[in-house]
Amino acid sequence: MTLGIILTAAVMIAVALLRPPALRAQQEESYCRPPLKFASGACVAQCPAGYEDRGRTCAFRSLSR
């Protein structure tokens, strides 16, 4: 019984660490409570310079074209 719990915990930790970054970002986006927006790992009231407002998120906008 204990071995099963340990294996389950190990698998859950491995899955959490191996998730694609986009999936982690989507989960972090839902972390910010309205009216805050998610930008580069933080909850902010307004999108910083260089970021495009996309509702609940701020996406980095490259200016080098």
C-alpha positions in Angstrom: 0.0 0.0 0.0 2.8 2.4 0.9 4.7 1.6 -2.2 1.7 2.4 -4.3 1.4 5.8 -2.7 5.1 6.6 -3.2 4.9 5.5 -6.8 1.8 7.6 -7.4 3.5 10.7 -5.8 6.6 10.1 -7.9 4.6 9.9 -11.1 2.6 13.1 -10.3 5.8 15.0 -9.6 7.4 13.8 -12.8 4.3 14.8 -14.8 4.3 18.3 -13.2 7.9 18.9 -14.1 7.6 17.6 -17.6 4.5 19.5 -18.6 5.0 21.7 -21.7 5.7 25.4 -20.8 2.6 26.5 -22.6 0.5 24.3 -20.4 2.1 25.8 -17.3 1.5 29.3 -18.6 -2.2 28.6 -19.2 -2.6 27.5 -15.6 -0.7 30.5 -14.3 -3.0 32.8 -16.3 -6.0 31.6 -14.4 -4.1 32.4 -11.2 -4.5 36.2 -11.6 -7.8 37.4 -10.3 -9.7 39.9 -12.3 -9.0 42.8 -13.1 -5.4 41.7 -13.1 -3.7 40.3 -16.2 -0.9 37.7 -16.5 2.3 39.1 -18.0 5.7 37.4 -18.0 5.1 35.4 -14.8 3.4 38.1 -12.8 -0.1 39.5 -12.3 -0.2 43.2 -13.4 -2.9 45.8 -13.6 -1.9 47.0 -17.0 0.3 45.5 -19.7 3.9 46.8 -19.6 5.5 48.6 -22.6 6.3 46.1 -25.3 3.3 43.8 -24.4 0.0 43.5 -26.3 -3.2 43.4 -24.3 -5.1 40.2 -25.0 -7.8 40.4 -22.3 -6.6 38.4 -19.3 -3.1 38.1 -20.6 -0.3 40.3 -22.0 1.7 38.9 -24.9 5.2 40.1 -25.7 5.3 42.0 -28.9 8.6 42.0 -30.7 9.4 45.3 -32.2 12.4 44.1 -34.3 11.0 43.4 -37.8 
